[in-house]
Amino acid sequence: MKVYFIPGIGADYRLFTHIRLPEGYTASHVHWIDPIDKEKLGDYAFRLTEQLDTSEPFILVGLSLGGMMAVEIAKRIRPSCTIIISSIPVTDHLPGYFKFAGRLGMGKIISPSFLKAASSAKHALTMHPAANRRLMFDIIRAGDDRFIRWAINAVLEWDNKEIPQPLYHIHGTRDEIFPISLTSPTHIVEKGGHMFVVSHPEKANHLLKEIILGSTR
């Protein structure tokens, strides 16, 4: 069975470098496409479905922004299951400062360059070992500024209250982007930050295996 992975904002398939799926499951990666001006997150997500083979059962896995995309896709095209990682399934789980920034229209003001610099600085201090730091630096550097600018605004304007089923949610207790206290994950990674799929892949792989085998067999 194919397992489609959707990365986070400004990132690509390399976020899943350390992911290992159970035998019989094949990883496929969804790639970002150019957004249309003022396009809503849900409409963009639906255009991503052109990359999915829906003629056979499949699984969706989305990380951060990719998790929101996976939720929107699963509302229209039913996968065998949807797994979101370091993400949120509904708008109500956004931190208050996201909502405040959205009301102020900050999505049109926030600089992609600033976000890249801040993210690089954080990983320089917290990501180990050095090979993982280099991986994150390379991913951040390659992020498309136009897409990042659109995505920031799309997230701040996102409006969703529906949770498609079955949905599984893996979240770290130290997630600095989406605090675990504001959401309701089905599976918890103790001491896991927002990028635990890179820093603690063994935990991510264990939970993915448990969910995938438990939901499809």
PLY file of the C-alpha trace (Angstrom):
ply
format ascii 1.0
element vertex 217
property float x
property float y
property float z
element edge 216
property int vertex1
property int vertex2
end_header
0.00 0.00 0.00
1.24 3.49 -0.79
1.83 5.95 2.03
1.87 9.57 0.84
3.96 12.01 2.85
3.29 15.77 2.82
6.05 17.99 4.31
5.90 21.20 6.34
6.03 24.82 5.24
9.00 25.64 3.05
10.27 22.05 3.34
10.36 18.97 1.11
10.57 15.17 1.11
13.93 15.28 2.95
12.11 15.86 6.25
11.22 12.16 6.06
14.79 10.97 5.40
14.85 8.82 8.55
11.35 7.37 8.23
11.11 3.59 7.72
7.78 1.99 6.88
6.64 -1.55 7.71
7.13 -4.23 5.08
4.51 -4.06 2.35
4.12 -0.26 2.49
5.81 2.12 0.04
6.57 5.79 0.68
5.55 8.34 -1.95
6.16 12.05 -1.54
3.74 14.86 -2.36
5.53 17.88 -3.78
4.46 21.49 -3.37
3.02 23.20 -6.44
2.77 26.90 -7.21
-0.11 28.48 -5.27
-2.69 30.64 -6.99
-2.94 34.19 -5.69
-5.25 34.36 -2.63
-5.91 30.61 -2.85
-7.40 29.06 0.28
-5.56 26.22 2.02
-8.36 23.75 1.32
-8.47 24.56 -2.38
-4.70 24.23 -2.66
-4.81 20.88 -0.85
-7.41 19.58 -3.28
-5.11 20.41 -6.20
-2.43 18.27 -4.55
-4.68 15.23 -4.98
-3.60 15.10 -8.63
-0.40 13.52 -7.28
-2.30 10.69 -5.54
-3.32 7.37 -7.05
-6.80 6.95 -5.62
-7.61 3.80 -7.62
-6.23 1.73 -4.73
-6.27 2.13 -0.93
-3.67 4.58 0.39
-2.55 6.33 3.57
-1.89 10.04 4.08
0.82 11.33 6.43
1.27 15.08 6.87
3.79 16.98 8.96
2.97 20.45 10.34
1.46 22.38 7.39
1.35 19.04 5.60
-0.92 17.75 8.36
-3.44 20.50 7.67
-3.22 19.66 3.97
-3.79 15.98 4.75
-6.90 16.84 6.77
-8.31 18.91 3.92
-7.58 16.16 1.38
-9.15 13.48 3.60
-12.36 15.53 3.83
-12.83 15.09 0.06
-10.98 11.88 -0.83
-11.07 9.13 1.80
-7.73 7.44 2.51
-7.48 4.22 4.52
-6.33 6.47 7.34
-4.85 9.92 7.86
-1.89 10.53 10.15
-0.87 14.04 11.15
2.45 14.74 12.86
3.39 17.91 14.77
0.24 19.49 13.39
-3.38 20.28 14.27
-6.63 18.98 12.78
-8.89 22.00 13.34
-8.54 25.77 13.47
-9.57 25.95 17.13
-6.26 24.30 18.06
-4.18 27.17 16.69
-2.30 29.15 19.36
-3.84 32.49 20.25
-0.99 34.46 18.71
-1.67 32.79 15.34
-5.29 33.92 15.50
-4.26 37.42 16.59
-1.74 37.65 13.74
-4.43 36.52 11.30
-6.84 39.22 12.44
-4.11 41.82 11.95
-3.26 40.55 8.47
0.30 39.73 9.53
0.51 36.96 6.95
1.13 39.58 4.28
3.87 41.24 6.33
5.95 38.41 7.84
9.15 37.91 5.87
10.09 34.40 4.66
13.74 35.39 5.11
13.08 36.16 8.78
11.38 32.80 9.30
14.26 30.99 7.61
16.81 32.78 9.79
14.86 32.10 12.98
14.38 28.44 12.11
18.06 28.01 11.23
19.11 29.61 14.51
16.84 27.30 16.49
18.15 24.17 14.78
21.74 25.35 15.25
21.14 25.26 19.00
18.84 22.26 19.38
19.25 19.79 16.50
21.67 16.91 16.96
23.83 15.33 15.63
25.65 17.58 13.15
24.34 15.59 10.17
20.76 16.43 11.17
21.66 20.11 11.55
23.11 20.14 8.04
20.00 18.40 6.74
17.72 21.02 8.28
19.91 23.90 7.06
19.79 22.53 3.50
16.01 22.10 3.62
15.45 25.60 5.00
17.81 27.19 2.47
15.98 25.53 -0.43
12.52 26.71 0.67
10.66 28.75 -1.92
10.00 32.26 -0.56
6.87 32.81 -2.65
5.33 29.57 -1.40
6.30 30.33 2.21
4.68 33.76 2.02
1.48 32.27 0.61
1.45 29.42 3.14
1.84 31.74 6.15
-1.22 33.68 5.08
-3.17 30.51 4.19
-2.57 29.04 7.67
-3.58 32.28 9.41
-6.81 32.33 7.38
-7.51 28.58 7.66
-11.01 27.73 8.83
-11.75 24.08 9.54
-13.89 22.37 12.16
-14.20 18.90 10.60
-11.96 15.99 11.61
-12.05 13.26 8.94
-12.03 9.69 10.22
-10.03 7.66 10.89
-7.43 10.25 11.90
-4.37 9.64 14.08
-2.34 12.47 15.55
1.28 12.12 16.72
2.57 15.08 18.73
5.59 15.91 20.85
5.25 17.23 24.38
7.76 20.00 23.60
6.33 21.14 20.29
7.21 24.82 20.07
4.94 25.67 17.13
1.70 23.96 18.14
1.73 23.50 21.96
0.40 20.10 22.94
-1.81 21.74 25.58
-3.96 23.24 22.80
-4.60 20.07 20.82
-5.63 16.45 21.44
-3.18 13.94 19.94
-3.89 10.23 19.86
-0.19 9.41 20.28
2.38 11.39 22.29
6.16 11.60 21.94
7.64 12.51 25.31
10.19 15.36 25.07
9.59 15.53 21.32
9.89 18.92 19.61
8.27 20.04 16.38
10.85 18.18 14.26
11.10 14.93 16.20
10.82 13.01 12.91
14.39 14.21 12.31
15.74 14.35 15.86
14.03 11.21 17.23
13.07 9.12 14.17
13.02 5.86 16.14
10.02 7.14 18.10
8.27 8.32 14.94
8.90 5.00 13.19
7.62 2.99 16.14
4.34 4.92 16.28
3.87 4.97 12.51
4.30 1.20 12.40
1.83 0.74 15.25
-0.79 2.97 13.62
-0.37 1.71 10.07
-0.48 -1.99 10.94
-3.28 -1.48 13.43
-5.50 0.45 11.04
-5.01 -1.48 7.80
-4.81 -5.12 8.85
0 1
1 2
2 3
3 4
4 5
5 6
6 7
7 8
8 9
9 10
10 11
11 12
12 13
13 14
14 15
15 16
16 17
17 18
18 19
19 20
20 21
21 22
22 23
23 24
24 25
25 26
26 27
27 28
28 29
29 30
30 31
31 32
32 33
33 34
34 35
35 36
36 37
37 38
38 39
39 40
40 41
41 42
42 43
43 44
44 45
45 46
46 47
47 48
48 49
49 50
50 51
51 52
52 53
53 54
54 55
55 56
56 57
57 58
58 59
59 60
60 61
61 62
62 63
63 64
64 65
65 66
66 67
67 68
68 69
69 70
70 71
71 72
72 73
73 74
74 75
75 76
76 77
77 78
78 79
79 80
80 81
81 82
82 83
83 84
84 85
85 86
86 87
87 88
88 89
89 90
90 91
91 92
92 93
93 94
94 95
95 96
96 97
97 98
98 99
99 100
100 101
101 102
102 103
103 104
104 105
105 106
106 107
107 108
108 109
109 110
110 111
111 112
112 113
113 114
114 115
115 116
116 117
117 118
118 119
119 120
120 121
121 122
122 123
123 124
124 125
125 126
126 127
127 128
128 129
129 130
130 131
131 132
132 133
133 134
134 135
135 136
136 137
137 138
138 139
139 140
140 141
141 142
142 143
143 144
144 145
145 146
146 147
147 148
148 149
149 150
150 151
151 152
152 153
153 154
154 155
155 156
156 157
157 158
158 159
159 160
160 161
161 162
162 163
163 164
164 165
165 166
166 167
167 168
168 169
169 170
170 171
171 172
172 173
173 174
174 175
175 176
176 177
177 178
178 179
179 180
180 181
181 182
182 183
183 184
184 185
185 186
186 187
187 188
188 189
189 190
190 191
191 192
192 193
193 194
194 195
195 196
196 197
197 198
198 199
199 200
200 201
201 202
202 203
203 204
204 205
205 206
206 207
207 208
208 209
209 210
210 211
211 212
212 213
213 214
214 215
215 216
